[in-house]
Amino acid sequence: MSNNLSGVIADHLAAATFESLPPAAVSRAKTRLLDAVGLIAAGVRAQGSQEILSLVAGWGGRPDATVLTTNQRVPAMNAAFANAVLMRSYDFEPVGADRADGAQIPSHITGTTASVALAVGEAVGASGRELLTAMVYGDDLAARLGHATGFDVYGGGDNTGTINVLGGTATAGILMGLDGEGLRRALGIAINQLGGTIDNINDKTLAFKLPIALSSRNAVFSSELAATGFGGPDDPIGGRFGFLAQWGSDRSDRSAITDGLGSDFFADAVIKPWPTCRASHASLDAAVQLVEQYGIRPDDVERCVVHVTPKTKAGFVGQPFAVGSSPEVSGAFSIVFAVATALLHGTVQLQHMGEPHMNDPRLASMLERVELEASLPADEVRTAEVEVWLRSGARHRVRVEQVLGDIHFAPLTEERIRAKFLSNIAWNGTITEAQAAGLRELVLGIDSVDDLGALPAVLAGRAA
């Protein structure tokens, strides 16, 4: 095998074909794409979205691709950027890159690769099969890079601004028809555009949406620039000061990139049941189970203790809840908010991610009864236990180790995925039920679609 890791990867990407994909990889990609499209539609109602859409429209430029849910056609890189902002808005998109043994690292790869695939696919006139192929290969590269660097979500960086750029560049480059050398150049350009801080989330800011979106824009830019012959470092991934050295250091594991390359395809493995950070989902899952199993009503609850690891409590989801200036972000990244909402309503959905619910006196009352304890062993970061004491004197406790939404261990049913999609489309407020049903059929059958133009037309309400 060549010592130039980027060259090996680029040649692998250049040889991508739909026929090389296992049926399971195609099926998973269509589910992620369906989830992504629904969230782009829902995202137009999120805080800051209209400002982003106005800004992108004002930039103007070549009408390559559609900013989905609108009639605006803009340069592909700007369409990818806007679509990614919309998709990321409620922290509800697919997460959790897997590997051969099913283990996961924190990731939000789909937010970039789907946004890039939809924008560039439309711009170049790709077929549905070509879109899926590019998306699967880009997802796989990003997932492998994430595992290779041993990413720690509490380490301060945000890998949605690192691995996503490179995975998105793979997706864009494949759709643009770049050869191996062109893809290596594109990765070399992309390596200069990595970054992101988890303080976006620690401080509960709207900027948490930007790493995914900037990754999408930068991925398209990198591939477009590479197509002109412009290049970057010889080995941007494995070189002396390449991606692995800069973002992985002594934790880097090259075998995570090369083992099974071309035969195993990895990607985000979680379709989220609730619009909150995955780090809150074990606690939320346990709270939902308590309500469902024991018929708990809000007034029944005297006290609730959520048991998590010290690392989880010290992290961004473990802080006291405050509505703040970005309510949707505050709610998405708070365990106590998620658990209190579940004890009130039996779930957490988009209608709970705004000020009307957050300023409800009933929520304030429940939050006073919910406590977070750092009582679980350090290695149980994906586990939570929720314990409730009822006014009747009863006491119940639920432990969750396999959190709902993981395709390997606790997958959502097909009906629940369908319901999530339709609910997200309904949240948009401008797409009819008939259009939503047609859109779902279109996405799930996209491998038989020759023209991607029908999808933006439906999302903008222009098609039946």
C-alpha positions as CSV (number, residue, x, y, z in Angstrom):
1,M,0.0,0.0,0.0
2,S,1.2,3.5,-0.8
3,N,2.8,5.5,2.0
4,N,0.7,8.4,0.9
5,L,-2.5,7.8,2.9
6,S,-4.4,10.6,1.1
7,G,-3.5,9.2,-2.3
8,V,-4.9,5.8,-1.2
9,I,-8.1,7.4,0.0
10,A,-8.5,9.6,-3.1
11,D,-8.1,6.7,-5.5
12,H,-10.6,4.8,-3.4
13,L,-13.1,7.7,-3.7
14,A,-12.5,8.1,-7.4
15,A,-13.5,4.5,-8.0
16,A,-16.8,4.9,-6.2
17,T,-19.8,3.3,-7.9
18,F,-23.4,2.6,-6.7
19,E,-22.8,-1.1,-7.5
20,S,-20.0,-1.2,-5.0
21,L,-22.4,-0.4,-2.1
22,P,-23.9,-3.1,0.1
23,P,-27.7,-3.0,0.2
24,A,-27.6,-2.2,3.9
25,A,-25.5,0.9,3.2
26,V,-27.9,2.1,0.6
27,S,-30.9,1.5,2.9
28,R,-29.2,3.3,5.8
29,A,-28.3,6.2,3.6
30,K,-31.9,6.6,2.4
31,T,-33.1,6.7,6.0
32,R,-30.5,9.3,6.9
33,L,-31.4,11.4,3.8
34,L,-35.1,11.2,4.7
35,D,-34.4,12.4,8.2
36,A,-32.2,15.2,6.8
37,V,-34.8,16.4,4.4
38,G,-37.5,16.5,7.1
39,L,-35.2,18.5,9.4
40,I,-34.3,21.0,6.7
41,A,-38.0,21.6,6.3
42,A,-38.5,22.0,10.1
43,G,-35.4,24.2,10.4
44,V,-37.0,27.2,8.7
45,R,-38.9,28.0,11.9
46,A,-35.8,27.9,14.1
47,Q,-34.2,30.9,15.7
48,G,-31.8,32.6,13.3
49,S,-32.9,30.7,10.2
50,Q,-34.6,33.6,8.4
51,E,-31.6,35.8,9.0
52,I,-29.4,33.1,7.4
53,L,-31.7,32.7,4.4
54,S,-31.8,36.4,3.8
55,L,-28.1,36.7,4.1
56,V,-27.5,33.9,1.6
57,A,-30.0,35.3,-0.8
58,G,-28.3,38.7,-0.6
59,W,-25.0,37.1,-1.6
60,G,-26.4,36.3,-5.1
61,G,-24.2,34.5,-7.5
62,R,-24.5,31.7,-10.0
63,P,-27.9,29.9,-9.7
64,D,-26.5,26.4,-9.2
65,A,-28.7,24.9,-6.6
66,T,-31.7,25.5,-4.4
67,V,-31.8,26.7,-0.9
68,L,-34.3,24.1,0.1
69,T,-37.8,25.2,1.3
70,T,-37.3,28.4,-0.8
71,N,-37.3,29.4,-4.5
72,Q,-33.8,30.8,-4.2
73,R,-31.1,29.4,-6.4
74,V,-27.6,30.3,-5.4
75,P,-24.0,28.9,-5.8
76,A,-23.8,25.3,-4.7
77,M,-21.5,26.1,-1.8
78,N,-24.0,28.6,-0.4
79,A,-26.9,26.3,-0.9
80,A,-25.1,23.6,1.0
81,F,-24.3,26.1,3.8
82,A,-27.9,27.3,4.2
83,N,-29.3,23.8,4.0
84,A,-26.9,22.6,6.7
85,V,-27.8,25.5,9.0
86,L,-31.5,24.5,8.7
87,M,-30.8,20.8,9.3
88,R,-28.7,21.4,12.4
89,S,-31.1,23.9,14.0
90,Y,-32.8,21.6,16.5
91,D,-30.0,19.2,17.1
92,F,-32.3,16.5,15.7
93,E,-30.3,15.1,12.8
94,P,-28.5,11.7,12.6
95,V,-25.5,11.2,14.9
96,G,-23.0,8.7,16.2
97,A,-20.5,7.4,13.6
98,D,-20.2,3.6,13.9
99,R,-17.4,1.1,13.1
100,A,-17.2,-2.7,12.5
101,D,-18.0,-3.6,16.1
102,G,-20.9,-1.2,16.4
103,A,-19.0,1.2,18.8
104,Q,-19.6,4.9,18.1
105,I,-18.0,8.2,18.4
106,P,-19.9,11.5,18.8
107,S,-20.5,12.9,15.3
108,H,-23.0,14.7,13.2
109,I,-21.7,13.8,9.7
110,T,-25.0,13.6,7.9
111,G,-25.6,17.3,8.5
112,T,-22.8,18.1,6.1
113,T,-22.7,15.1,3.6
114,A,-26.5,15.3,2.9
115,S,-26.4,19.0,2.5
116,V,-23.5,18.8,0.1
117,A,-25.0,15.9,-1.8
118,L,-28.3,17.7,-2.3
119,A,-26.7,21.0,-3.4
120,V,-24.0,19.6,-5.6
121,G,-26.2,16.8,-6.9
122,E,-28.7,19.4,-8.1
123,A,-26.0,21.6,-9.6
124,V,-24.4,18.9,-11.7
125,G,-27.6,17.1,-12.7
126,A,-26.8,13.9,-10.8
127,S,-29.1,11.0,-10.5
128,G,-30.4,9.6,-7.2
129,R,-27.9,6.7,-7.4
130,E,-25.0,9.1,-7.9
131,L,-26.2,11.2,-4.9
132,L,-26.4,8.2,-2.6
133,T,-23.0,6.9,-3.8
134,A,-21.3,10.2,-3.0
135,M,-23.0,10.5,0.3
136,V,-22.2,7.0,1.5
137,Y,-18.5,7.3,0.5
138,G,-18.3,10.7,2.2
139,D,-20.0,9.5,5.3
140,D,-17.6,6.5,5.5
141,L,-14.5,8.7,5.2
142,A,-15.7,11.1,7.9
143,A,-16.6,8.2,10.2
144,R,-13.2,6.5,9.7
145,L,-11.4,9.8,10.4
146,G,-13.4,10.3,13.6
147,H,-12.5,6.9,14.9
148,A,-8.9,7.2,13.8
149,T,-8.4,10.4,15.9
150,G,-10.2,9.1,19.0
151,F,-12.4,12.2,19.3
152,D,-13.4,13.3,22.8
153,V,-16.6,15.4,22.8
154,Y,-15.5,17.0,26.1
155,G,-12.0,17.9,24.8
156,G,-13.0,21.4,23.6
157,G,-13.0,20.9,19.9
158,D,-16.0,20.2,17.6
159,N,-15.4,17.5,15.0
160,T,-18.4,18.7,13.0
161,G,-15.9,21.3,11.8
162,T,-13.1,18.8,11.1
163,I,-14.1,15.4,9.9
164,N,-17.2,16.8,8.2
165,V,-15.1,19.1,5.9
166,L,-13.2,16.1,4.6
167,G,-16.2,13.8,4.3
168,G,-18.1,16.5,2.6
169,T,-15.2,17.2,0.3
170,A,-15.3,13.5,-0.7
171,T,-19.0,13.8,-1.4
172,A,-18.7,16.9,-3.5
173,G,-15.6,15.7,-5.4
174,I,-17.3,12.4,-6.3
175,L,-20.4,14.2,-7.6
176,M,-18.2,16.6,-9.6
177,G,-16.4,13.7,-11.2
178,L,-12.9,14.5,-9.9
179,D,-10.3,11.8,-10.5
180,G,-8.0,10.5,-7.8
181,E,-5.5,13.3,-8.2
182,G,-8.3,15.9,-8.2
183,L,-9.7,14.4,-5.0
184,R,-6.3,14.4,-3.4
185,R,-6.0,18.1,-4.3
186,A,-9.5,18.8,-2.9
187,L,-8.6,17.2,0.4
188,G,-5.4,19.2,0.5
189,I,-7.4,22.4,0.1
190,A,-10.0,21.3,2.6
191,I,-7.4,20.6,5.3
192,N,-6.8,24.4,5.5
193,Q,-10.4,25.0,6.6
194,L,-10.9,22.9,9.7
195,G,-11.9,24.1,13.1
196,G,-14.7,24.7,15.7
197,T,-15.1,25.1,19.4
198,I,-17.4,23.3,21.8
199,D,-17.8,26.7,23.6
200,N,-20.5,27.4,21.0
201,I,-22.5,24.8,23.0
202,N,-21.1,25.6,26.4
203,D,-22.3,29.1,26.0
204,K,-25.6,28.1,24.4
205,T,-25.2,30.1,21.2
206,L,-26.7,29.9,17.8
207,A,-23.1,29.5,16.4
208,F,-23.3,25.8,17.4
209,K,-24.9,25.4,13.9
210,L,-22.0,26.9,12.1
211,P,-19.3,24.2,12.1
212,I,-21.5,21.8,10.2
213,A,-22.6,24.5,7.8
214,L,-19.2,26.0,7.2
215,S,-17.9,22.4,6.6
216,S,-20.6,22.0,3.9
217,R,-19.6,25.3,2.2
218,N,-15.9,24.6,2.5
219,A,-16.3,21.1,1.1
220,V,-17.9,22.4,-2.1
221,F,-15.4,25.2,-2.4
222,S,-12.5,22.8,-2.0
223,S,-13.7,20.5,-4.7
224,E,-14.5,23.4,-7.1
225,L,-11.1,24.9,-6.6
226,A,-9.4,21.5,-7.0
227,A,-11.2,21.1,-10.3
228,T,-9.2,24.1,-11.6
229,G,-5.9,22.4,-10.9
230,F,-5.3,24.2,-7.6
231,G,-3.8,22.0,-5.0
232,G,-2.6,21.6,-1.4
233,P,-0.2,19.4,0.6
234,D,0.8,16.1,-0.9
235,D,-0.7,14.0,2.0
236,P,-3.2,16.2,3.8
237,I,-4.5,13.4,5.9
238,G,-1.5,11.3,6.8
239,G,1.3,13.8,6.2
240,R,3.8,15.1,8.8
241,F,1.5,17.9,9.8
242,G,-1.7,16.5,8.2
243,F,-5.1,15.8,9.7
244,L,-4.0,12.9,11.8
245,A,-1.0,14.8,13.3
246,Q,-3.0,18.0,13.9
247,W,-6.3,16.5,15.2
248,G,-5.3,13.1,16.5
249,S,-1.7,13.3,17.6
250,D,-0.6,10.1,19.5
251,R,-4.2,8.9,19.6
252,S,-4.3,8.4,15.8
253,D,-5.0,4.9,14.5
254,R,-4.5,4.6,10.7
255,S,-6.0,1.1,10.6
256,A,-9.4,2.7,11.4
257,I,-9.1,4.4,8.1
258,T,-7.8,1.6,5.9
259,D,-9.2,-1.6,7.4
260,G,-12.2,-2.8,5.3
261,L,-11.9,0.3,3.1
262,G,-14.2,-0.3,0.1
263,S,-16.1,-3.2,1.7
264,D,-17.3,-1.8,5.0
265,F,-19.2,1.5,5.0
266,F,-19.7,3.4,8.2
267,A,-21.9,6.4,9.0
268,D,-24.1,8.0,11.6
269,A,-25.9,5.2,13.3
270,V,-28.5,7.0,15.3
271,I,-31.9,8.4,14.1
272,K,-32.8,10.6,17.0
273,P,-36.2,10.2,18.7
274,W,-36.0,13.5,20.4
275,P,-34.6,17.0,19.5
276,T,-32.0,17.2,22.2
277,C,-28.3,16.4,22.4
278,R,-27.5,12.7,22.3
279,A,-25.7,13.0,25.6
280,S,-29.0,13.7,27.3
281,H,-30.9,10.8,25.6
282,A,-30.1,8.1,28.1
283,S,-31.6,10.2,30.9
284,L,-34.5,11.3,28.7
285,D,-35.2,7.7,27.6
286,A,-35.3,6.6,31.2
287,A,-37.7,9.4,32.1
288,V,-40.0,8.5,29.2
289,Q,-40.0,4.9,30.2
290,L,-40.9,5.8,33.8
291,V,-43.9,7.8,32.6
292,E,-45.0,5.0,30.2
293,Q,-44.5,2.1,32.6
294,Y,-45.9,3.6,35.8
295,G,-48.4,6.1,34.4
296,I,-46.7,8.9,36.3
297,R,-48.5,12.3,36.2
298,P,-46.7,15.6,36.8
299,D,-48.4,16.2,40.1
300,D,-47.4,12.7,41.3
301,V,-43.7,13.6,41.3
302,E,-42.2,14.6,44.6
303,R,-38.6,14.3,43.7
304,C,-36.5,13.0,40.7
305,V,-32.8,12.2,40.7
306,V,-31.0,11.6,37.4
307,H,-27.8,9.5,37.9
308,V,-25.0,10.1,35.3
309,T,-21.2,10.0,35.3
310,P,-19.1,12.8,36.7
311,K,-17.9,13.7,33.2
312,T,-21.5,14.0,31.9
313,K,-22.6,16.2,34.8
314,A,-19.5,18.4,34.4
315,G,-20.1,18.7,30.6
316,F,-22.4,21.0,28.6
317,V,-25.6,18.9,29.1
318,G,-25.1,18.8,32.9
319,Q,-25.3,22.5,33.7
320,P,-28.4,24.2,35.3
321,F,-31.1,25.1,32.9
322,A,-31.7,28.8,31.9
323,V,-33.7,29.9,28.9
324,G,-31.1,32.4,27.9
325,S,-30.9,34.3,24.6
326,S,-31.1,31.2,22.5
327,P,-33.9,29.1,24.0
328,E,-33.7,26.2,21.5
329,V,-30.0,25.8,22.2
330,S,-30.5,26.0,25.9
331,G,-33.1,23.3,25.8
332,A,-31.3,21.0,23.4
333,F,-28.3,20.8,25.7
334,S,-29.8,20.3,29.1
335,I,-30.5,17.0,30.8
336,V,-32.6,18.5,33.5
337,F,-34.8,20.4,31.0
338,A,-35.2,17.2,28.9
339,V,-36.1,15.1,31.9
340,A,-38.5,17.7,33.4
341,T,-40.2,18.0,30.0
342,A,-40.6,14.3,29.7
343,L,-42.1,14.1,33.2
344,L,-44.6,16.7,32.2
345,H,-45.5,15.5,28.6
346,G,-44.1,12.0,28.3
347,T,-41.8,13.2,25.5
348,V,-39.8,16.1,24.1
349,Q,-40.7,17.4,20.7
350,L,-40.2,20.6,18.7
351,Q,-43.1,22.4,20.3
352,H,-41.2,22.2,23.6
353,M,-38.1,23.9,22.3
354,G,-39.2,27.5,22.7
355,E,-40.2,30.1,25.2
356,P,-43.9,29.3,25.6
357,H,-43.0,25.9,27.1
358,M,-39.8,27.1,28.8
359,N,-41.6,29.9,30.6
360,D,-44.5,27.6,31.7
361,P,-44.8,27.7,35.5
362,R,-45.4,23.9,35.4
363,L,-41.9,23.4,33.9
364,A,-40.4,25.7,36.5
365,S,-42.1,23.6,39.2
366,M,-40.9,20.4,37.8
367,L,-37.3,21.7,37.3
368,E,-37.2,22.4,41.1
369,R,-37.9,18.7,41.7
370,V,-35.2,17.3,39.2
371,E,-31.7,16.8,40.5
372,L,-28.6,15.6,38.6
373,E,-26.1,13.4,40.5
374,A,-22.7,12.3,39.4
375,S,-23.1,8.8,40.8
376,L,-22.4,6.4,37.9
377,P,-19.0,4.9,37.2
378,A,-16.8,6.9,34.8
379,D,-17.0,4.3,32.1
380,E,-20.8,4.5,31.8
381,V,-21.0,7.7,29.8
382,R,-23.7,6.3,27.6
383,T,-25.8,5.1,30.5
384,A,-28.2,6.9,32.8
385,E,-30.6,6.0,35.7
386,V,-33.6,8.0,36.6
387,E,-35.2,7.6,40.0
388,V,-38.5,9.2,41.0
389,W,-40.2,9.4,44.4
390,L,-44.0,9.9,44.2
391,R,-46.2,11.7,46.7
392,S,-47.9,8.3,47.2
393,G,-44.7,7.0,48.8
394,A,-43.9,4.8,45.8
395,R,-40.4,4.9,44.3
396,H,-39.4,3.8,40.8
397,R,-36.1,3.6,39.0
398,V,-35.2,2.9,35.4
399,R,-31.7,2.3,34.0
400,V,-30.9,2.8,30.3
401,E,-27.8,1.4,28.7
402,Q,-28.9,1.0,25.1
403,V,-30.5,4.3,24.1
404,L,-33.4,4.4,21.7
405,G,-32.4,5.4,18.1
406,D,-29.3,3.3,17.7
407,I,-29.7,1.1,14.6
408,H,-27.5,-1.6,16.0
409,F,-28.9,-2.0,19.5
410,A,-32.2,0.0,19.9
411,P,-33.4,1.1,16.5
412,L,-36.5,3.2,15.9
413,T,-39.2,1.3,14.1
414,E,-40.0,2.2,10.5
415,E,-43.3,3.7,11.6
416,R,-41.6,5.9,14.2
417,I,-39.1,7.1,11.6
418,R,-42.0,7.9,9.3
419,A,-43.9,9.7,12.0
420,K,-40.8,11.8,12.8
421,F,-40.4,12.8,9.2
422,L,-44.1,13.8,8.8
423,S,-44.0,15.7,12.1
424,N,-41.0,17.7,11.0
425,I,-42.6,18.5,7.7
426,A,-45.8,19.5,9.5
427,W,-43.7,21.8,11.7
428,N,-42.6,23.6,8.5
429,G,-46.2,24.8,8.1
430,T,-46.2,25.3,4.4
431,I,-46.1,21.8,3.0
432,T,-49.3,19.8,2.6
433,E,-49.8,16.3,3.9
434,A,-50.1,15.0,0.3
435,Q,-46.8,16.8,-0.6
436,A,-45.2,15.3,2.5
437,A,-46.3,11.8,1.6
438,G,-45.0,12.3,-2.0
439,L,-41.7,13.7,-0.7
440,R,-41.2,10.7,1.6
441,E,-41.8,8.3,-1.4
442,L,-39.4,10.3,-3.5
443,V,-36.6,10.2,-1.0
444,L,-37.0,6.5,-0.2
445,G,-37.1,5.7,-3.9
446,I,-34.3,8.1,-4.8
447,D,-32.1,5.3,-6.3
448,S,-34.7,5.2,-9.1
449,V,-34.7,8.9,-9.7
450,D,-32.9,10.4,-12.7
451,D,-33.7,14.1,-11.9
452,L,-33.2,15.5,-8.5
453,G,-35.1,18.7,-9.4
454,A,-38.4,17.3,-8.1
455,L,-37.2,17.4,-4.5
456,P,-36.6,21.1,-4.1
457,A,-39.8,21.8,-5.9
458,V,-41.8,19.8,-3.3
459,L,-40.0,21.4,-0.4
460,A,-40.8,24.8,-1.8
461,G,-44.4,23.9,-2.1
462,R,-44.3,24.1,-6.0
463,A,-45.2,20.5,-6.6
464,A,-48.1,18.2,-5.7
